[in-house]
Amino acid sequence: MDKKKEINDRRQVLAEKLTGWISLRAIYMPALTQYLIDVDEEPAPTSVSASDSDTFKLWLPSSISTASRRAVSYEALLRMEERLRVAQCSDALHGL
């Protein structure tokens, strides 16, 4: 398979997964849209194209200012992201 085609296929798969993430994010971070308006950020898109999948901003709780984090996201999501980050650090250390 051509490398360029393989990369484009992977970008398309990532774009589809990110579009699914947008739907979930609306459930777990219901105030995100208002937060983005308040801080003069571009509104979060409702879907992601393959060409934008590399630069799409996830807007996890850690990307939101500490003062606004609890208003934008649920406490459980904050703990989930923390567990994700700890696991990533552990994997990186084991990789070294």
C-alpha angles and dihedrals in degrees: 000000000000112000093226091052091047091052091048091049091051091048090052092051090048091049090053092050091047091051087055089049090056090060092049092045090057088058098045097036104034095162095051095100092054090045091054090050091049093053094043095246124147109270113259110263121241093226139016127229122216091248091055097043093093094057102032112133112227097201095215114179091264090063091061122082114266092240092057100034098094092046093052101039140035119255091239091058091052090055092046092053090048090053090048092052093048090050091049090051091048092050091049092050092049088050091057 
